Amino acid sequence: MKDLATVIKNRDGGTLATMASGDVSQRRVVNADAQHLVDVLFDNLVQIFPAARHTVMADPSAEAATKRQWILAFAENGITTVEQVRAGMRIARQQETDFWPSCGKFIAWCRDGMVSAVGLPAASDIFDEFKRYAAERGRYQSPETYPWPHPVMYWIVLDVRRLMQQYNYTDVEVMKSIKSKLAVWARDIAKGKTIPNPVARIADNRRPKTAAELAGNPEYYKSIGLAALASIRHQIRVNTSRGVA
């Protein structure tokens, strides 16, 4: 399992291209460790989903093509560690069906399993809190004083709210963004990163500086204004003396 994860994580372009190819002559040079990794995964999955013996696993050539596509999909979707694959297998064992999952579904299981394994709330729970915060935030002085059920919700909800306001997200897009950010947090926590707690900020009640104060000496801009006014008055006098309407 470790060798498999290493091959995917290192994004071995030659190996992945060879795996994706249907050329029989190229299959001989496919990385043996990566092939063994997928073989082991599929052997485990077929025990959980026995109907695959009559579908995915019924034809050796179709099985080989499916394995190649799964390896490519893992690389494209960031499934790069043994822990992620094991997390997906834990959810696979909970399914009440005999039928083989799609690659996309198994990848979703890997992500959801990692979220659960590191103690993070589910995406659906964060979505519910997203809606609750939108409805109740006016009752609180700041986002930091809102009673977040989990600290990661503070960071994800506020990030997604900013994106929603900027890009006019639908609920479907909000959920997609939540899942994406949740996967990043799960991966970071698995590597040892901690979640900062929301920290209330002291309000800054100082009067904002004017544009003149920010840019330089106010007297300088006053002199520029007076000079411009004098120039306009002079031009008016010249035009008047020439009889210009």
Summary of the structure (lengths in Angstrom):
residues: 245
radius of gyration: 30.4
end to end distance: 89.6
largest distance: 102.1
contacts: 627
relative contact order: 0.07
helix: 70%
strand: 0%
